[in-house]
Amino acid sequence: MHKHTLLLGIDFGINTWGIAIGNLLTKTATEHTALKVRNGQATLGQIQELIQKWHFDAVVIGLPLNMDGTDQPLTKKVRSSARWLELKTGLPVYFQDERLSTIEAKARLFDVGGYRALKKEKIDSLSAKLILEDWLNSPQ
């Protein structure tokens, strides 16, 4: 069991990082405003602003894998960003398999609001929430 209470969840993307905030004690997560990023990389300022506001204890980032569990082209970029986050923030970074999280997020948003609800930022942040919830509810 990790001692981290407040968690930053990230759904990595080339243009947008979906963001969620999770609580280990309640095992819940909430969507947060997505970050606009450049070539898959957030700025240190964007990350520091989130950390200063929320005082996160750790980061959980979705790891994109092929359906057979092998790495895909984006996997290397996610691992590199995770190392960067650890170095720059001093926070531990954990990975969570994110297969199907985007499909699930789209299905949930569509059920609630139809096609109009399928905005990219909403999908990304809901995906981050689902990734974080999966991590919170998996055996640590």
C-alpha positions, 0 to 999 in steps of 0.5 A: 500500500502506498502512502500517497494520498493525493494523486495527479492522473494523466492521460498522455496525448500529443496535443493534450494531456487529460488531467484528473485528481485522485484520492487514495483514501476515498479511492475516487477521482475527479476530472480536471481541465486538460492541459494543452501541450506541444509535441506531447510535452507539458511545460514545467510551469504547467505542472508546477502550477498544478502541484502547487495548487493541489500538493500532489503526493504522486503521479499516475500516468496512463501507459498506452499499450497494444491489445496484446500488451506490447509497446506501441509507438507512443509508449516510449514517449510516455515513458520519457515524459514520466522520467521527466516528471519524476526528475522535475517534480521529485514525485514518484510516477506510476504507470497504469495500463490505459487500454480501452480508457478512451473508448470507455470515456467516449461511451460514457460521455455519449450516454450523457450528452450525445455527440455534442458531449464528445469534446476532445478535452472532455474525453482526455480528462475523463480518460485520465479519471478512468486511468486513475480509478483503475490504479486506485482500485488495483492491488498496490 
